[in-house]
Amino acid sequence: MGASLALGGLTGCLRPPQGYVAPYARAPLEQRPGIPNFYATALSLDGYGLGVVVKSNEGRPTKVEGNPRHPASLGATSIYEQADLLNLYDPDRPEAPLNGGNVDTWDNFIVEFNEVVQVQRALQGQGLRILTETVTSPTMADQLAQILAAYPAARWIQYSPVGTSNTLNGARLAFGAYAEPRYRFENARVIVALDADFLSDGPGRVRYARDFINARRVADDQTAMNRLYALEPVLSNTGIVADNRLPVKGAEIEAVARYIAAQVGVATEAPAAVPDQAFLDALIADLQDNVGGSLVIVGESQPPFVHALGHAINDALGNIGRTIELSDSVVAAPSDQIAELAQLASELRAGSVEVLVMIGANPVYTAPADLRFAEALQQAKLSVSLNTYVDETAVLANWFLPMTHPFESWGDVRAFDGTVSIVQPLIEPLYVQDRSPLELLSLLLGPPATDYDALRAYWQNATALEEGAFDSFFSQSLVDGIVADTTLPARQLTLSTAFLSQAPVAPAAGLELIFRADPTIYDGRFANNGWLQELPKPVTKLTWDNAALISPRTAITLFNLDFDTEALTDEDLEELDRVNGRLVELRYRGGSLTVPVWVTPGHAEGTVTLNLGYGRTRTGRVGEGTGFNAYVLRTSDAPYFGGGLEAIATDGTYRLVSTQTHHSLEGRDIVRAGNIEDFRENPKAIAEEVYTEEYGNVGKPEYQSFFNEEFVYPKNAWGMTIDLTACIGCNACTVACQAENNIRSSARPRLRVGARCTGSGSTATSVAMSTTRKPMCSRSPVCIVSRPPASSSARWPPPFTTTRVLTTWCTTAVLAPSIARTTVRIKCAASISFSIPIWRRRRSSF
């Protein structure tokens, strides 16, 4: 792939410009050939930052790791930070501004923009609107505040298709003020996740994964484990790790929350019926046995009322201040983002918007379908889009301005707890016409200013330090990767009871349609990233596509198949694989989309899930034309789930690509799970079971080698150990391997014929499972889980734990003659730190 070639040294198949090469007359400061430098900075997702340390070789960023000093990272990363390096070197990044689709210059834009700005200044900004994604940057928030002061009739709108709007508005409903919840997993003995994939989603996902897993480790003197209950419609990484999981529809979560609330003492009426009351009664008893040491988490996909109800439950259980804290909002100006965007669309249609400045947002693609934002945008007199790609919004805007990558620009950003990090560049912008958001906003305040000048001016004013003292403060902030003393303190808030009188929402009849951010390309912003496109999704193992996810029983009903839905066997699940790829037409609230289905055990009955982010028409050569656009069915009144879906089976098929070709492991256990009570009695019980079944004896066996018997270790013998009790299936190790070893992406046609990406953990696992070759591992992985109380009728063992192992087991690549051994230290979100053998290409660019 072209981006991988660029990553390796900005070389490709094209002949470079002719010129003369000369050695340094004077070496750049702090740069030594062959010796990398490391710089602390931050990357953001939905506005929230995560501290990273970036390795730079000869002035070029080459690898991203977590910043151990950053509270949201503690040295770990997720797949998005690891893969963001590839975005920097993406050859599809635009090089120059576009004016009406024609190449232009930044200087010409300034001339035209200044003319309309002067008009708006005289009108106090009556026709000026600024649309951004969620903003936590103190400097950018200060600029926007100054703009609104200079243009009092202007409006600033924030919109992220997946963010924290419901979470913040739920806190406002519960406490009367916007507040940011922070979870203290180290103090929680029992955790209930209500449609909350806190291990993979949200601004605190990396830190929470580490804290949660640390409380589950069984090592040395620690023999106690926290216990996790997950109730969710879509099988998630959190649900897979859960000790007890119950699949329920998205609309049923409110009834579940009301039932729990009523039983723990919240003054609300219990619903007449709930799914699996025995499960809920055992869960409630466990909560009541752990007052002050329990935690109820509600996911962003649930409406604000359910979030408020979650706060009421935590308050009744004495958890607030112990397992959950509340602080001021990290978001600069929290609001109901969809309502704000809907108002903007109305103003555009009414012709009252003279100038619309869009920064980092792509509303033509991501806005709810009922807003018809593409039509509304064309009513603006002047529209400006600053973004990293010429996307669906950019092609309709009057002016498109290419935006710098975070590794090319200055800025700042807050983490989930409010801690600020300075974003510093590691390289000059690869394209001289690129600009940062701070530089664009400066045009509304006066003469153009650089992002460095704007950043420095804000912090010098905020700290009120003299020049010398400020230089020391600024330098130390860059070195540490955090600005000292910027964490938002916990607040004491009083719970309101007014919202408890809200009437229950009756679930709509028929099928339920659920929308979720894609687990690899997110809301579509990473669609042109080849590493993430080919990365197998944690549950389905799909690559390069999305699908309509349905449960086995829903598939049987939808396609009228001859199966006994009351007693499905493993063989039935294998047989149901033939349904995968069948096309169905989804009709929902006036919209229609034809999409292939994928049968997913563990999915809630009567629901269909679509992942957002695919079906892009303008993004780049990698992402265009992949998958199906779920946004065309998403509406502003039901952005995450809604009833009334009509699904019609068709005769068509679509070839989906999955790296997991079948479920069976030819008689070997996928995973051996043991409970904590048995482990306390005999820590070697599972090992003895393995030895007996696989080797016929209880003594220490002679394990099979990963390699052929004739393989000779010339110097070192490699070993690998992964604690599957701590694995959350985040896939960060896979992307880290590709980044460390500069492994190119596998195009979709190659994966369709069974090609595997050398070095990719999940795809290597798939090869290991193939029926045509000897398995790579001779033993089943082991994980320890926490069982529920004996009185519980909860599911045991946890249903469909397959993907928990498939993601990380056998992370080494398949042996091939053209590659050589090396090692890489991997540290993932769950704080699993280990050295593994990685297969580096002999002609690697690094």
VENBELHU-V490515 format. One record per residue. N is the residue number from 1. RES is the residue in three letters. D_FIRST is the distance of its C-alpha to the first C-alpha in whole Angstrom. Layout:
n = (N:N)
res = (RES:RES)
d_first = (D_FIRST:D_FIRST)
//
This chain:
n = (1:2:3:4:5:6:7:8:9:10:11:12:13:14:15:16:17:18:19:20:21:22:23:24:25:26:27:28:29:30:31:32:33:34:35:36:37:38:39:40:41:42:43:44:45:46:47:48:49:50:51:52:53:54:55:56:57:58:59:60:61:62:63:64:65:66:67:68:69:70:71:72:73:74:75:76:77:78:79:80:81:82:83:84:85:86:87:88:89:90:91:92:93:94:95:96:97:98:99:100:101:102:103:104:105:106:107:108:109:110:111:112:113:114:115:116:117:118:119:120:121:122:123:124:125:126:127:128:129:130:131:132:133:134:135:136:137:138:139:140:141:142:143:144:145:146:147:148:149:150:151:152:153:154:155:156:157:158:159:160:161:162:163:164:165:166:167:168:169:170:171:172:173:174:175:176:177:178:179:180:181:182:183:184:185:186:187:188:189:190:191:192:193:194:195:196:197:198:199:200:201:202:203:204:205:206:207:208:209:210:211:212:213:214:215:216:217:218:219:220:221:222:223:224:225:226:227:228:229:230:231:232:233:234:235:236:237:238:239:240:241:242:243:244:245:246:247:248:249:250:251:252:253:254:255:256:257:258:259:260:261:262:263:264:265:266:267:268:269:270:271:272:273:274:275:276:277:278:279:280:281:282:283:284:285:286:287:288:289:290:291:292:293:294:295:296:297:298:299:300:301:302:303:304:305:306:307:308:309:310:311:312:313:314:315:316:317:318:319:320:321:322:323:324:325:326:327:328:329:330:331:332:333:334:335:336:337:338:339:340:341:342:343:344:345:346:347:348:349:350:351:352:353:354:355:356:357:358:359:360:361:362:363:364:365:366:367:368:369:370:371:372:373:374:375:376:377:378:379:380:381:382:383:384:385:386:387:388:389:390:391:392:393:394:395:396:397:398:399:400:401:402:403:404:405:406:407:408:409:410:411:412:413:414:415:416:417:418:419:420:421:422:423:424:425:426:427:428:429:430:431:432:433:434:435:436:437:438:439:440:441:442:443:444:445:446:447:448:449:450:451:452:453:454:455:456:457:458:459:460:461:462:463:464:465:466:467:468:469:470:471:472:473:474:475:476:477:478:479:480:481:482:483:484:485:486:487:488:489:490:491:492:493:494:495:496:497:498:499:500:501:502:503:504:505:506:507:508:509:510:511:512:513:514:515:516:517:518:519:520:521:522:523:524:525:526:527:528:529:530:531:532:533:534:535:536:537:538:539:540:541:542:543:544:545:546:547:548:549:550:551:552:553:554:555:556:557:558:559:560:561:562:563:564:565:566:567:568:569:570:571:572:573:574:575:576:577:578:579:580:581:582:583:584:585:586:587:588:589:590:591:592:593:594:595:596:597:598:599:600:601:602:603:604:605:606:607:608:609:610:611:612:613:614:615:616:617:618:619:620:621:622:623:624:625:626:627:628:629:630:631:632:633:634:635:636:637:638:639:640:641:642:643:644:645:646:647:648:649:650:651:652:653:654:655:656:657:658:659:660:661:662:663:664:665:666:667:668:669:670:671:672:673:674:675:676:677:678:679:680:681:682:683:684:685:686:687:688:689:690:691:692:693:694:695:696:697:698:699:700:701:702:703:704:705:706:707:708:709:710:711:712:713:714:715:716:717:718:719:720:721:722:723:724:725:726:727:728:729:730:731:732:733:734:735:736:737:738:739:740:741:742:743:744:745:746:747:748:749:750:751:752:753:754:755:756:757:758:759:760:761:762:763:764:765:766:767:768:769:770:771:772:773:774:775:776:777:778:779:780:781:782:783:784:785:786:787:788:789:790:791:792:793:794:795:796:797:798:799:800:801:802:803:804:805:806:807:808:809:810:811:812:813:814:815:816:817:818:819:820:821:822:823:824:825:826:827:828:829:830:831:832:833:834:835:836:837:838:839:840:841:842:843:844:845:846)
res = (MET:GLY:ALA:SER:LEU:ALA:LEU:GLY:GLY:LEU:THR:GLY:CYS:LEU:ARG:PRO:PRO:GLN:GLY:TYR:VAL:ALA:PRO:TYR:ALA:ARG:ALA:PRO:LEU:GLU:GLN:ARG:PRO:GLY:ILE:PRO:ASN:PHE:TYR:ALA:THR:ALA:LEU:SER:LEU:ASP:GLY:TYR:GLY:LEU:GLY:VAL:VAL:VAL:LYS:SER:ASN:GLU:GLY:ARG:PRO:THR:LYS:VAL:GLU:GLY:ASN:PRO:ARG:HIS:PRO:ALA:SER:LEU:GLY:ALA:THR:SER:ILE:TYR:GLU:GLN:ALA:ASP:LEU:LEU:ASN:LEU:TYR:ASP:PRO:ASP:ARG:PRO:GLU:ALA:PRO:LEU:ASN:GLY:GLY:ASN:VAL:ASP:THR:TRP:ASP:ASN:PHE:ILE:VAL:GLU:PHE:ASN:GLU:VAL:VAL:GLN:VAL:GLN:ARG:ALA:LEU:GLN:GLY:GLN:GLY:LEU:ARG:ILE:LEU:THR:GLU:THR:VAL:THR:SER:PRO:THR:MET:ALA:ASP:GLN:LEU:ALA:GLN:ILE:LEU:ALA:ALA:TYR:PRO:ALA:ALA:ARG:TRP:ILE:GLN:TYR:SER:PRO:VAL:GLY:THR:SER:ASN:THR:LEU:ASN:GLY:ALA:ARG:LEU:ALA:PHE:GLY:ALA:TYR:ALA:GLU:PRO:ARG:TYR:ARG:PHE:GLU:ASN:ALA:ARG:VAL:ILE:VAL:ALA:LEU:ASP:ALA:ASP:PHE:LEU:SER:ASP:GLY:PRO:GLY:ARG:VAL:ARG:TYR:ALA:ARG:ASP:PHE:ILE:ASN:ALA:ARG:ARG:VAL:ALA:ASP:ASP:GLN:THR:ALA:MET:ASN:ARG:LEU:TYR:ALA:LEU:GLU:PRO:VAL:LEU:SER:ASN:THR:GLY:ILE:VAL:ALA:ASP:ASN:ARG:LEU:PRO:VAL:LYS:GLY:ALA:GLU:ILE:GLU:ALA:VAL:ALA:ARG:TYR:ILE:ALA:ALA:GLN:VAL:GLY:VAL:ALA:THR:GLU:ALA:PRO:ALA:ALA:VAL:PRO:ASP:GLN:ALA:PHE:LEU:ASP:ALA:LEU:ILE:ALA:ASP:LEU:GLN:ASP:ASN:VAL:GLY:GLY:SER:LEU:VAL:ILE:VAL:GLY:GLU:SER:GLN:PRO:PRO:PHE:VAL:HIS:ALA:LEU:GLY:HIS:ALA:ILE:ASN:ASP:ALA:LEU:GLY:ASN:ILE:GLY:ARG:THR:ILE:GLU:LEU:SER:ASP:SER:VAL:VAL:ALA:ALA:PRO:SER:ASP:GLN:ILE:ALA:GLU:LEU:ALA:GLN:LEU:ALA:SER:GLU:LEU:ARG:ALA:GLY:SER:VAL:GLU:VAL:LEU:VAL:MET:ILE:GLY:ALA:ASN:PRO:VAL:TYR:THR:ALA:PRO:ALA:ASP:LEU:ARG:PHE:ALA:GLU:ALA:LEU:GLN:GLN:ALA:LYS:LEU:SER:VAL:SER:LEU:ASN:THR:TYR:VAL:ASP:GLU:THR:ALA:VAL:LEU:ALA:ASN:TRP:PHE:LEU:PRO:MET:THR:HIS:PRO:PHE:GLU:SER:TRP:GLY:ASP:VAL:ARG:ALA:PHE:ASP:GLY:THR:VAL:SER:ILE:VAL:GLN:PRO:LEU:ILE:GLU:PRO:LEU:TYR:VAL:GLN:ASP:ARG:SER:PRO:LEU:GLU:LEU:LEU:SER:LEU:LEU:LEU:GLY:PRO:PRO:ALA:THR:ASP:TYR:ASP:ALA:LEU:ARG:ALA:TYR:TRP:GLN:ASN:ALA:THR:ALA:LEU:GLU:GLU:GLY:ALA:PHE:ASP:SER:PHE:PHE:SER:GLN:SER:LEU:VAL:ASP:GLY:ILE:VAL:ALA:ASP:THR:THR:LEU:PRO:ALA:ARG:GLN:LEU:THR:LEU:SER:THR:ALA:PHE:LEU:SER:GLN:ALA:PRO:VAL:ALA:PRO:ALA:ALA:GLY:LEU:GLU:LEU:ILE:PHE:ARG:ALA:ASP:PRO:THR:ILE:TYR:ASP:GLY:ARG:PHE:ALA:ASN:ASN:GLY:TRP:LEU:GLN:GLU:LEU:PRO:LYS:PRO:VAL:THR:LYS:LEU:THR:TRP:ASP:ASN:ALA:ALA:LEU:ILE:SER:PRO:ARG:THR:ALA:ILE:THR:LEU:PHE:ASN:LEU:ASP:PHE:ASP:THR:GLU:ALA:LEU:THR:ASP:GLU:ASP:LEU:GLU:GLU:LEU:ASP:ARG:VAL:ASN:GLY:ARG:LEU:VAL:GLU:LEU:ARG:TYR:ARG:GLY:GLY:SER:LEU:THR:VAL:PRO:VAL:TRP:VAL:THR:PRO:GLY:HIS:ALA:GLU:GLY:THR:VAL:THR:LEU:ASN:LEU:GLY:TYR:GLY:ARG:THR:ARG:THR:GLY:ARG:VAL:GLY:GLU:GLY:THR:GLY:PHE:ASN:ALA:TYR:VAL:LEU:ARG:THR:SER:ASP:ALA:PRO:TYR:PHE:GLY:GLY:GLY:LEU:GLU:ALA:ILE:ALA:THR:ASP:GLY:THR:TYR:ARG:LEU:VAL:SER:THR:GLN:THR:HIS:HIS:SER:LEU:GLU:GLY:ARG:ASP:ILE:VAL:ARG:ALA:GLY:ASN:ILE:GLU:ASP:PHE:ARG:GLU:ASN:PRO:LYS:ALA:ILE:ALA:GLU:GLU:VAL:TYR:THR:GLU:GLU:TYR:GLY:ASN:VAL:GLY:LYS:PRO:GLU:TYR:GLN:SER:PHE:PHE:ASN:GLU:GLU:PHE:VAL:TYR:PRO:LYS:ASN:ALA:TRP:GLY:MET:THR:ILE:ASP:LEU:THR:ALA:CYS:ILE:GLY:CYS:ASN:ALA:CYS:THR:VAL:ALA:CYS:GLN:ALA:GLU:ASN:ASN:ILE:ARG:SER:SER:ALA:ARG:PRO:ARG:LEU:ARG:VAL:GLY:ALA:ARG:CYS:THR:GLY:SER:GLY:SER:THR:ALA:THR:SER:VAL:ALA:MET:SER:THR:THR:ARG:LYS:PRO:MET:CYS:SER:ARG:SER:PRO:VAL:CYS:ILE:VAL:SER:ARG:PRO:PRO:ALA:SER:SER:SER:ALA:ARG:TRP:PRO:PRO:PRO:PHE:THR:THR:THR:ARG:VAL:LEU:THR:THR:TRP:CYS:THR:THR:ALA:VAL:LEU:ALA:PRO:SER:ILE:ALA:ARG:THR:THR:VAL:ARG:ILE:LYS:CYS:ALA:ALA:SER:ILE:SER:PHE:SER:ILE:PRO:ILE:TRP:ARG:ARG:ARG:ARG:SER:SER:PHE)
d_first = (0:4:6:5:7:9:10:11:13:12:12:9:11:13:17:18:21:24:26:28:27:30:30:31:35:35:33:31:33:32:29:30:27:26:27:25:27:27:27:29:27:27:24:26:25:28:29:30:29:28:29:26:26:23:22:22:21:23:23:19:19:17:18:20:23:26:29:32:35:33:35:32:30:33:30:27:24:23:19:19:20:18:15:16:15:11:13:14:11:10:10:11:14:17:19:23:25:26:30:30:27:27:26:29:29:30:34:34:33:36:39:38:38:41:43:42:43:46:47:46:48:51:50:49:46:47:44:42:39:36:34:32:30:32:33:34:34:38:37:35:38:41:39:39:43:44:43:45:48:47:47:49:48:44:42:39:37:35:33:30:29:29:31:35:37:39:39:41:43:44:45:47:49:50:51:52:49:45:44:41:42:41:41:43:41:43:46:46:47:46:43:43:40:41:37:36:33:33:31:28:29:31:31:33:30:29:33:34:33:34:37:38:36:39:42:41:40:43:44:47:49:47:48:48:45:44:44:42:42:40:41:38:37:33:32:30:30:33:35:33:35:38:41:42:41:42:40:41:41:39:43:45:44:46:49:48:48:51:53:52:53:56:57:56:59:57:59:57:58:56:55:57:54:51:49:50:53:53:50:50:54:52:50:52:55:52:52:55:56:53:54:53:50:48:45:45:41:40:37:35:35:39:41:43:47:45:44:47:49:46:48:51:51:50:53:55:54:54:50:50:50:49:46:45:46:46:45:44:41:38:37:39:41:40:41:41:37:37:41:40:37:39:42:40:39:42:43:40:42:45:44:45:42:42:39:36:34:31:29:26:27:26:29:28:26:27:31:33:33:37:37:35:34:32:35:37:34:36:39:38:40:37:34:31:28:26:23:19:18:20:21:23:26:25:25:29:30:32:30:26:26:22:23:22:20:23:22:23:26:29:31:32:32:34:33:35:38:38:37:36:33:32:29:28:26:24:22:24:22:19:20:24:25:24:26:27:29:32:32:32:35:37:38:40:42:43:41:37:37:34:32:34:37:37:36:39:41:41:41:44:46:45:46:49:49:50:48:48:48:45:43:43:43:39:38:39:37:34:35:35:33:35:38:41:44:42:41:43:46:47:50:53:53:55:54:55:57:57:54:55:57:54:54:52:49:50:47:46:47:44:41:39:36:34:31:28:25:22:22:18:18:21:23:20:19:16:14:11:10:8:10:13:12:12:15:18:21:24:26:25:22:20:16:14:18:21:25:29:30:33:36:37:40:39:37:40:42:39:39:42:42:44:44:47:45:48:47:43:42:39:39:39:36:34:36:35:31:32:32:29:27:30:30:33:34:34:37:38:40:39:36:34:31:30:27:27:29:28:31:31:34:36:35:38:40:40:37:34:31:28:25:24:21:20:20:19:20:19:16:12:10:9:12:15:17:16:19:23:24:27:28:30:32:33:36:38:40:38:35:34:37:39:42:42:39:40:37:38:37:35:35:31:28:25:22:21:19:20:20:24:25:29:31:33:33:36:39:37:37:34:36:39:40:44:46:47:51:50:48:51:53:51:48:47:48:45:44:47:46:43:45:48:45:43:45:49:50:50:50:47:45:43:39:37:34:30:30:32:36:36:33:34:34:34:34:33:33:31:32:30:32:31:34:33:36:34:30:30:26:24:21:21:21:18:16:18:17:13:14:16:15:11:10:6:6:8:8:12:13:13:14:17:18:18:15:15:13:15:16:16:19:20:18:20:23:23:22:26:27:27:30:29:29:31:30:29:31:35:36:35:34:37:38:41:42:44:47:49:52:54:56:53:52:48:45:45:43:40:39:36:34:32:29:30:29:26:24:25:27:26:23:22:20:21:22:21:22:19:19:21:23:23:24:23:26:25:27:26:28:31:31:30:30:29:28:26:24:21:19:17:15:18:16:14:14:16)
//
